Amino acid sequence: MRVLFVVYPSHAHFWPAVPCAWALQSAGHEVRVASHARFEGSVTAAGLTPVGLGDARVDEARTRPDARAPSHPEEVLRYADALGLDAAAREHWIAYFQWLLNPISDYVRTDLPYADELIDFARDWRPDLVIWDPTFACGPVAAKVSGAAHARMLIGPDYLAWSLDRLAERRTELLAAGLSPNPQAELMAPLAEKYGMEVDDELLYGQWSIDPMPPGLVLPTSTTTLSMRYVPYNGAEPFPRWLHRRPERPRVALSLGESTRRFIKGDWGRTPKILEAVDGLDVEMIATVNAPQLEGVERIPDNVRTIEWVPLTQLMPTCSVLIHHGGLGTFGAPVAAKVPQIVCDTGETLMMQPVEVDPKMPGDGTYRVGFEFGISEDVVEKVTSWELPAKKLEATPTADYVVGRGAGLRLNHRTQSVEEIRAVILTAVEDPAIQRGAQDVFDTWLAMPSPADVVPLLERMTLEHRRG
């Protein structure tokens, strides 16, 4: 059969889908990967065939100055009140309404070419199955137009389906409060109407979802899901020679993801504090950080090697501990290598707050629509920025899972001193109970169906759901 993957042009979104695409391709199916044309090189590097959308010379949609901005906190809280959410549930809602609706809006726009080009390709190529990134929401429209079955490929806790369920449950209360009963449907409506369809549950949820989250990280939703083991893939890179040799001392890796490094200088002061904490310890640290993340670091300790990038799949087998930001892609690499984890989590709310900053002097921890280092830095007018929490979107649930399973510890650079962080690192390196916890998490991970195991299920469900 023909399978079309539709992914947001970000490694954090694409890499989790690669092992599933490989499994389908290895089973003899034709696989294509559609994304922004600038992302074609990443797709071909993974041994897959790209379908470039738009012009590779043009910045992708999120870096446009007219990209959708986050919802104001007052609006977020009005919804949370109408939905009757407690404190924990409000964090799920904030993740969806203030964070995820922004990228969802990027590729359903009818004034940009991407959705139309995807739909034209689907009409011509006639895929049997479309597997779409929940933030690339023109995917299900292309599937419906071409008659394909379609499923969402989750890359984290399913905040979208969880929130859509809450919206459906409290429709009456939302209308009474003067709020839209479904803001995601409103974003998708112009594109759906252009192709003669209504935004129904199938366009919002998919016909089913592929969920790589282990038990304990899965949010309860009304969707049909296929569980699939998250197989880590972090890009195709030459294997560094220095990784051929086992380290003489315990090796501690530091990886803070590839997303916020694009637009935040100084890493909220986290990187300087962690490097100071490791200074003088009888360990070797490999810190995969770039120049903006190193802003504020006065001296690189002698036992620290900084390198902008090395695939964690290459690095993890040589490590005793990974310190990371809590992203699910980064979380998966140490799980597969039975490596204990230290998850950076400040425990603060996910709510973004609007602030005014000088466009030529980006603040530490602020996000501006249309700005990324090295890509789109030509903001010349004073614009509203957004103060981000000093943590990754999934940091708290990831930290809760790791700590709860005894597979690692939590690091809060806001509240812990350098001495306390040093003690956390030593405990993670030396405590055999944490190593046993990492083994337990590995066993849970290994018990999940592999991408190859899921292929026959995808074949069967495609036959059941495709049209024509």
C-alpha positions in Angstrom: 0.0 0.0 0.0 1.0 3.7 -0.3 1.6 5.5 3.0 2.0 9.3 3.3 3.5 10.7 6.4 2.7 14.4 7.0 5.0 16.0 9.6 5.7 19.4 11.0 9.1 20.7 9.8 10.9 20.0 13.1 13.2 17.2 14.1 11.3 16.9 17.3 8.2 16.0 15.3 9.8 14.1 12.4 12.3 11.8 14.2 9.7 10.0 16.3 7.9 9.0 13.1 11.0 7.6 11.3 11.1 4.1 12.8 7.4 3.6 11.9 8.1 4.8 8.4 11.1 2.4 8.1 9.0 -0.5 9.3 6.3 0.1 6.7 9.0 0.6 4.0 10.8 -2.5 5.0 7.5 -4.4 4.8 7.3 -3.5 1.1 5.0 -0.5 1.3 5.6 2.8 -0.6 6.3 5.6 1.8 6.5 9.3 1.3 7.0 12.1 3.8 5.4 15.5 3.2 6.6 18.6 5.0 7.9 22.1 4.2 10.3 22.0 1.3 13.2 23.3 3.5 12.9 20.1 5.4 13.6 17.7 2.5 17.3 17.2 3.5 16.3 15.8 6.9 13.9 13.4 5.3 16.4 12.1 2.7 19.0 11.8 5.4 16.7 9.3 7.2 16.5 7.2 4.0 13.0 8.3 3.1 11.4 10.0 0.2 10.3 13.6 0.7 7.4 15.5 -0.7 8.4 19.2 -0.4 5.6 21.7 0.1 6.1 25.3 -0.8 9.4 26.9 -1.8 12.6 25.9 0.0 13.9 29.5 -0.3 11.0 30.7 1.9 10.9 30.4 5.7 8.5 27.9 7.1 5.2 29.1 8.5 6.1 29.5 12.2 8.9 31.9 11.4 6.6 34.3 9.5 5.9 37.5 11.3 2.2 37.0 10.8 2.2 33.5 12.5 -0.5 33.0 15.2 0.6 34.3 18.6 -0.2 32.5 21.9 -3.6 33.2 23.5 -3.7 35.8 26.2 -3.6 34.3 29.8 -7.0 35.9 30.5 -8.6 34.0 27.6 -6.9 30.8 28.7 -8.3 31.1 32.2 -11.8 32.0 31.0 -11.9 28.7 29.2 -10.4 26.8 32.2 -13.1 28.2 34.4 -15.9 27.3 32.0 -14.4 23.8 31.6 -14.4 23.4 35.4 -10.7 22.4 35.4 -8.7 21.8 38.6 -5.0 22.9 38.9 -3.5 19.8 37.2 -6.1 19.7 34.4 -5.5 23.4 33.7 -1.9 22.6 32.8 -3.2 20.1 30.2 -5.4 22.8 28.8 -2.7 25.5 28.8 -0.4 23.0 26.8 -3.2 22.7 24.2 -4.7 26.1 24.0 -1.8 28.4 24.5 1.0 26.3 23.0 -0.2 23.7 20.5 -2.9 25.7 18.7 -0.1 27.9 17.4 1.6 25.3 15.2 -1.8 23.7 14.3 -2.7 27.1 12.8 0.4 27.2 10.6 -0.5 24.7 7.9 -4.2 25.0 7.6 -4.0 28.6 6.3 -5.7 29.1 3.0 -3.5 32.1 2.2 -0.4 29.9 2.1 0.3 27.2 -0.5 1.2 24.3 1.8 -2.3 22.7 2.4 -3.3 23.0 -1.3 -0.1 21.4 -2.5 -0.4 18.6 0.0 -4.0 18.0 -1.1 -3.1 18.1 -4.8 -0.3 15.6 -4.2 -2.7 13.3 -2.3 -5.2 13.5 -5.1 -2.5 12.5 -7.7 -0.6 9.9 -5.7 -3.7 8.3 -4.0 -2.3 7.1 -0.7 -4.0 4.3 1.1 -3.0 5.6 4.5 -2.1 9.1 5.7 -0.2 9.3 9.1 -0.3 12.8 10.2 1.4 14.9 12.9 -1.4 16.4 15.1 0.2 19.9 14.6 0.1 19.5 10.8 -3.7 19.5 10.6 -4.2 19.7 6.9 -3.2 16.0 6.8 -6.7 14.7 7.5 -8.2 17.0 4.9 -5.8 15.6 2.3 -6.7 12.0 3.4 -10.5 12.7 3.1 -10.1 14.3 -0.3 -8.1 11.4 -1.6 -10.1 8.6 0.1 -7.3 7.4 2.3 -7.5 6.0 5.8 -5.8 8.3 8.3 -4.3 8.2 11.7 -2.5 10.7 14.0 1.1 10.0 15.1 1.5 11.3 18.6 4.8 12.6 19.9 3.9 13.3 23.5 0.9 13.2 25.9 -2.3 13.6 23.9 -3.2 17.1 25.1 -5.2 17.7 21.9 -7.6 14.8 22.2 -7.9 15.3 26.0 -8.8 19.0 25.5 -11.2 18.3 22.6 -13.0 15.8 24.9 -13.3 18.5 27.6 -14.7 21.0 25.0 -17.3 18.5 23.8 -18.4 17.7 27.4 -18.8 21.4 28.4 -20.2 22.8 25.1 -23.3 24.3 26.9 -21.1 26.0 29.5 -18.8 27.4 26.9 -21.6 28.9 24.9 -23.1 30.4 28.0 -19.8 32.1 28.7 -19.6 33.5 25.2 -16.7 31.3 24.2 -16.1 29.2 21.1 -17.1 25.6 21.7 -14.2 24.4 19.6 -11.3 26.8 18.7 -9.4 24.2 16.8 -12.5 23.6 14.5 -12.6 27.3 13.9 -8.9 27.3 12.8 -9.6 24.4 10.4 -13.0 25.6 9.1 -11.8 27.8 6.1 -9.7 24.9 4.7 -12.4 22.3 5.2 -15.0 24.5 3.6 -12.7 25.2 0.6 -12.8 21.4 0.0 -16.5 21.0 0.7 -16.4 19.3 4.1 -17.3 20.1 7.6 -14.9 19.9 10.6 -16.1 16.8 12.3 -14.5 14.5 14.9 -12.6 12.5 12.2 -10.8 15.6 11.0 -9.9 16.6 14.6 -9.0 13.3 16.1 -8.2 11.1 13.1 -9.7 7.7 12.6 -7.3 6.3 15.1 -4.0 7.3 16.8 -0.5 5.7 17.1 0.7 6.3 20.6 4.4 5.8 21.6 3.9 6.8 25.2 4.6 4.1 27.8 1.9 3.3 30.4 2.0 6.1 33.0 2.5 8.8 30.4 -0.8 8.3 28.5 -3.6 10.7 29.0 -7.1 9.2 29.0 -9.1 10.2 25.9 -12.0 9.0 23.8 -9.8 8.0 20.8 -8.9 4.6 19.4 -5.2 4.1 19.8 -2.5 1.7 18.8 0.3 1.4 21.3 3.8 1.4 19.7 7.2 1.4 21.3 9.1 4.6 20.9 12.3 3.6 19.1 14.8 6.5 19.4 16.3 8.0 16.2 18.2 11.3 16.4 19.5 11.8 12.9 22.1 10.2 10.7 25.6 11.4 11.6 29.1 10.0 11.3 30.1 8.1 14.5 32.7 10.2 16.3 36.0 8.4 16.9 36.2 9.4 20.6 32.9 7.5 21.2 34.6 4.2 20.2 36.4 4.1 23.5 34.7 3.5 26.8 35.2 6.5 29.2 37.6 6.1 32.1 35.2 7.9 34.5 31.4 7.8 34.7 30.1 9.8 31.7 27.3 12.2 32.3 25.5 13.7 29.3 23.7 17.0 29.1 21.1 17.4 26.4 18.5 20.2 26.5 16.7 19.6 23.2 16.7 21.3 19.8 13.7 23.5 20.1 14.3 26.3 22.6 18.0 26.6 21.5 16.6 28.3 18.4 15.2 31.4 20.2 16.4 31.5 23.8 19.7 32.9 24.9 21.2 31.8 28.2 19.0 28.8 28.8 17.3 30.6 31.8 20.7 30.3 33.6 20.3 26.5 33.7 23.4 25.5 31.7 25.8 27.7 33.6 24.6 26.4 36.9 24.8 22.7 35.8 28.3 23.2 34.4 29.4 24.8 37.7 27.9 21.9 39.6 29.8 19.3 37.7 33.1 21.2 38.0 35.6 19.1 40.0 33.4 16.0 40.2 35.1 12.6 39.3 32.9 12.4 36.2 33.2 13.3 32.5 30.4 15.4 31.1 29.4 15.6 27.4 27.3 18.7 27.0 25.4 18.9 23.7 24.8 22.7 23.7 25.1 25.5 21.2 26.4 29.0 21.6 23.1 30.6 22.8 22.7 28.0 25.5 26.3 28.7 26.7 25.5 32.4 27.0 26.5 33.4 30.6 29.0 30.5 31.1 32.2 32.1 32.3 34.4 29.0 32.1 34.0 25.5 30.7 35.2 23.1 33.4 38.1 20.8 32.6 36.0 17.7 32.9 33.4 19.0 30.4 33.4 18.5 26.6 31.0 20.8 24.8 29.8 19.7 21.4 26.8 21.3 19.5 25.4 18.0 18.4 25.8 14.2 18.6 23.0 11.7 18.2 21.9 10.4 21.6 21.6 7.0 20.1 25.4 7.1 19.7 26.1 8.7 23.0 23.8 6.9 25.4 25.5 3.5 25.4 28.6 5.1 26.9 26.8 7.0 29.6 26.0 6.5 33.3 23.4 9.4 33.5 21.6 11.8 31.1 20.6 15.2 32.3 17.9 16.6 30.0 15.0 19.0 29.6 12.1 16.5 29.7 11.3 16.3 26.0 9.8 12.9 25.1 12.3 12.4 22.2 15.2 12.9 24.5 13.6 10.8 27.3 13.3 7.8 24.9 17.0 7.5 24.2 18.2 6.7 27.8 15.2 4.5 28.3 16.3 2.3 25.4 19.9 2.2 26.8 18.9 1.5 30.4 20.5 4.8 31.5 19.3 6.7 34.6 17.9 10.2 34.0 17.9 13.6 35.7 15.0 15.6 34.4 15.1 19.4 34.5 11.7 20.6 35.9 11.0 23.8 37.7 7.5 22.7 38.5 6.0 26.1 37.5 2.9 26.6 35.4 3.1 26.4 31.6 1.3 29.7 31.2 3.1 32.2 28.9 2.9 35.9 29.8 3.1 38.8 27.4 6.0 41.2 27.9 7.5 44.0 25.9 11.2 43.7 24.9 13.6 45.5 22.6 13.5 43.5 19.3 17.3 43.7 19.0 17.9 42.5 22.5 15.9 39.2 23.0 15.4 38.4 26.6 16.5 35.3 28.4 13.5 33.0 28.3 11.3 35.1 25.9 9.7 33.9 22.7 8.7 36.2 19.8 6.5 35.2 16.9 8.6 35.0 13.7 12.0 34.9 15.4 14.7 32.2 15.3 18.4 32.5 15.6 20.1 32.2 12.2 16.8 32.0 10.3 14.5 35.0 11.0 16.2 37.7 13.0 15.0 40.8 11.1 12.5 42.0 13.6 13.0 45.8 13.6 9.9 47.1 15.5 9.1 46.7 19.1 6.8 43.6 19.4 5.1 41.6 22.1 7.2 38.8 23.3 6.1 35.9 25.5 7.8 35.0 28.8 8.2 31.2 28.8 8.3 29.0 31.8 11.9 27.8 32.4 11.0 24.2 31.4 10.0 22.1 28.5 6.3 21.5 27.7 6.4 17.9 28.9 9.0 18.4 31.7 6.7 17.8 34.6 5.0 14.6 33.4 8.3 13.2 32.3 10.0 14.0 35.6 7.0 12.6 37.5 7.3 9.4 35.5 11.1 9.0 35.9 11.1 9.8 39.6 8.0 7.7 40.2 9.6 4.6 38.6 12.8 5.1 40.5 14.7 5.6 37.3 16.2 9.0 38.1 15.8 12.4 39.8 14.4 15.8 39.3 16.6 18.9 38.9 15.2 22.4 39.6 17.8 25.0 38.7 15.5 27.8 40.0 15.4 26.5 43.6 18.4 24.2 44.0 21.9 25.5 44.8 25.0 24.5 42.9 25.9 22.2 45.8 22.4 20.6 45.8 22.6 20.0 42.0 26.1 18.5 42.5 24.6 16.1 45.0 21.7 15.1 42.6 24.3 14.3 39.9 26.4 12.1 42.3 23.4 10.3 43.6 22.2 9.5 40.0 25.6 8.2 39.1 26.2 6.1 42.2 22.9 4.8 43.5 22.3 1.2 42.4 18.6 1.6 43.1 18.3 4.2 40.4 20.0 1.8 38.0 17.5 -0.9 38.9 14.7 1.7 38.2 16.2 2.4 34.7 16.2 -1.4 34.1 12.5 -1.5 35.1 11.6 1.3 32.8 13.5 -0.5 30.0 11.6 -3.7 30.6 8.3 -1.8 30.4 9.4 -0.1 27.1 10.6 -3.4 25.6 7.2 -5.0 26.3 5.4 -2.5 24.1 4.8 -3.5 20.4 7.6 -2.5 18.1 7.0 -0.5 14.9 7.4 -3.8 13.0 4.8 -5.4 15.2 2.3 -2.6 14.5 2.6 -2.8 10.7 0.0 -5.7 10.3 -2.4 -3.7 12.5 -1.9 -0.6 10.3 -2.6 -2.8 7.2 -5.8 -4.2 8.6 -7.1 -0.8 9.9 -6.3 0.8 6.5 -8.4 -1.8 4.7 -11.3 -1.1 7.2 -11.2 2.7 6.9 -10.1 3.8 3.5 -12.7 4.9 1.0 -12.9 3.6 -2.6 
